[in-house]
Amino acid sequence: MKSFAEPLLGERANPKPLLFRGARLVDPSAGTETHGDLLVRGGKIEACGSDVKAPADAEVIDCNGAVLAPGLIDMQVHAGEPGLEHLETLGSASMAAAAGGVTTIACMPCTNPPIDDPALVDFVQRRARDTAIVNVVPIAAATRGLQGKEMTEIGLLKEAGAVAVSSGREAISNSGLMRRLLTYARDFGVLVINAVEDRDLAGGGVMNESEAATRLGLAGIPVAAETVMLDRDLRLAALTGGRYHAGQISAAESVEALRAARKRGVPVTCGVAIAHLTLNEYDIGAYRTFLKMHPPLRTEDDRQALVAALADGTIDVIVSNHDPQDVDTKRQPFAEASDGAIGLETLLPAALRLYHAGDITLPALLAAMSSRPAKLLGLPGGTLETGSPADLVLFDPGAPWIVEAGSLSSKSKNTPYEDARMQGRILRTIVAGRTVYEYAPS
C-alpha cells in the first residue's frame, strides 16, 4: 500500500524540523557518497554530516542505511493539462512523480492548446499550486501552436515563468527558423530543446529500421532520421552560440556526433529516455504496443553505446519521457497504436539497473537525474548543500519489487515495464521538507 500527502496548498514548507538519521548520503552535485545525518528546517537543508544534533522538536527518521539523495528533476513530462486531462492531470502526474522520487517535473508544451502564450504558462503554474504535490515548472512552445512556422514570444514566456522552450514531439524542420530561434533565445539565455528526427526520413516508420522490423513486418525508422536532424542542429548551435539541447537521442551515431561537436567547442547538451538505456527493439516481442515510442527503441549495440555515453558524461540528463496514452489508442495493432509510455514512477528503479550492472556509479547516475537538470533549467536543487531546498528522496537500492500497471499512480497505465522485476524501492519523497510520499508495505 502507498500513502500520499494531500495537495500542498499555500505554504509548502514543513514547520517541523526533520532529522534523517543513519543515511547513506549521496550528493551528485559534489560526486560524494558518505554515511551520516541530515537536518531539514523551514523547508531547507540546515545541516548534513556525520554528527548532526537534532532539535528537541524534530521528527527523527531512522534511515537504516538507505540512500538519501536530492529529489529527481525530470525534464520531459507530458502532464495533460490543459485539454488532455483524460490522459493525465497535473495532480495525477505529481502523484506518480512523488511515488517515483521525482520532486520537480518540467511539463512539455504538447497540450491542447499548446503552451505558447504567457497566459498558459501562468495557468500551468496556478493549477500546479492548487493540485500538485511536487514542484511543477512549465516548458513553453518554441513556435506558435507547435507548428514549426513562427517563433513564440520567448522573452515574455521566460518572464511568465517558462524554464525553456521546446519543439514538442516533432522537430523544427525549417533551418532558417531554427537559426533565428537559437539566436533570439540566446539573447534571453533561454534553453532551446529540439526533437531530433527528420519526419520525411522517418516516413511511416513505427519502429527501428532493422532485421527485427523486417521479421515483424513493420515499417522502420532509420537512424539517419535522427542523425541528419542532430547534425543540422549542432551546426546551427555552433553558428549562433545559442543554448541548444537535443531532447532525446537513441543511437550510437548520435553519441559520436555529439562527441565530435564538443571537441569543436560547441556547448551543446542532450538527454536520453530511461527506456532507451534499459530496453532494446527485441523487447517489443509480439507487437507489445506499450513499447512503441518516439524515438523508437534501437539495437542492443545502440543501447550499450548510450549507457557508455552516460557514464562518460557525453549524455547529460536522463528523462522519463512520461507520455500517458489511454487504452483506446494503445490497444491497437502495433502500426496504428499511439507512441508513448509512462515513466515517472519507474524512472529511478529502472535507472538503478545500470548501477546494479556496474555500468555507472550511483552519484553519476543521480547527477543525470537531479543536479544536471537543475543546472540546465536554472532551478534550485540537485544538491545536499546546506541552504538548498529540502527536496529529497530516500530509497533502498536493493529492495526487489514487481511493476503492476494497475497499482501505478498515473491515470494512464501504458508502462513498458509491466510485470518487470525491479531492484530499488522509493521509501519516502520530501518536497520543501514535507513528506509527499511514503511507502507503506501491505
Steps between C-alpha positions, in 0.01 A plus 500: 500500500605859434403809693502849352494845653220737411574759228735766634277805522650834597822480699697192401770496765454264792527702824625196692873415472592159358813304585597214269720275713743237372459561127726422208537857379554532126564853372522487120592869476823427688540139381518378859356207690527497881313373804342740745201714591310785338291768670213681328345816641270755339494308172878518456800283581653642817776250573651190343780289640613231738385654829193718453318590821121480496289787634270402784190532282642313199340196344772236476494263203724194538630427150674169588763556230257582219614751237403863559553717193364813334156447347497426129431772242330364189547725196246332272150433632173513307252594770177541303375835627354694336274305267617140542386433854358159400862383456659673797458802724759703682367346819524138387839560335626647826376195691692273261805724531492490879473120496807493274717734708458785250462833679493729194333437165552718193180486297523480123291744294316226307158580644173617347554786439880487502677711764601777261370806686595659835141457622528123452835493682325677787209254483731201542672661797172587669354154443816345637483713814141385553524131415858372485701356788840547331664799333373564147675726248372561146698464179343726236453438129779631279258569215137608479273202544809276473457535123866575431418812298514806726700567816324564828574802721790338684578797721142528624476124553816504711370797698177308565696207645593265215834329570571410135336483158443178307392381158281239670478152349613606152813679388506849352578409140546855366873566535465874459242514778716281724795735446291806590356318801842411639625854442196662660496260796873559555436865581260394777718214624220254423565131435361373168397133504445338162378153411759344271318323219459581134134411446547459126771240555301331777205475260241253619743304715378364832814337647874488443598415143675165539471125454264494798258733320521288187419185696199670658387639166509858629625815328826625648642837598869526401760636739577758230166669575647590838859576402412722202293728724754488782788588267305800371421620851858464617620714211235763571594502868862561401394776260275686744649427841150425628427265788404177324379175653416185302191374681559130449759301313472128437794384288875448516553726198334787685743452788794529261354815344469662843852403600636650178307823550629539854857443383442796267392705802127508431324530841209262437318263733272201453263266675403136477184324611538231764332249266782537246758428770330186628305350206564421135298422186468129585305586815211587267454125469159407364394852403488642855360848437600629844854496359409706194660838565672792336786477426472122457693250705821421314745209493685357799823651362331840502378448856847410620647803323247724678588348837871556436429860394305558818787367709761719329284814514420534130132459585399766750158401631263205530130571453193286551334632182179439692238492223164361616271335244164340562379149421316608185822621336734230631294182464532518123708321235860609553521721191179682596562541873607836641859561598582555865556337837463614858818509705496730803444229759756260350769755408729442799445123541566443129809722512634298791534205261804681359647544847442137595660388172814697588461733201505825701554623855203608709607868528550520122164334433315734736680803355333432165161510671548783748798736502546523122132563419498761778795678342357486147162638605637750751321337793601464864553144617704203388731537801528425872678828574377694803250767409369303204131407468411188698380312192621149577451134422569213739528161330624146553702413186487127572130451573330275240150555364291430192335771292122460499346743253172516687667623818687790334385851585476638146150522350630309197665162546711466185827399670767318296607329824173318566572189713874583499714420804663807652768535765468831682201638686417859594433520873424869540482813285534843659415835340593817689542292815156340474447130436292465184543125463583223744515130420278297726542123449174307494 
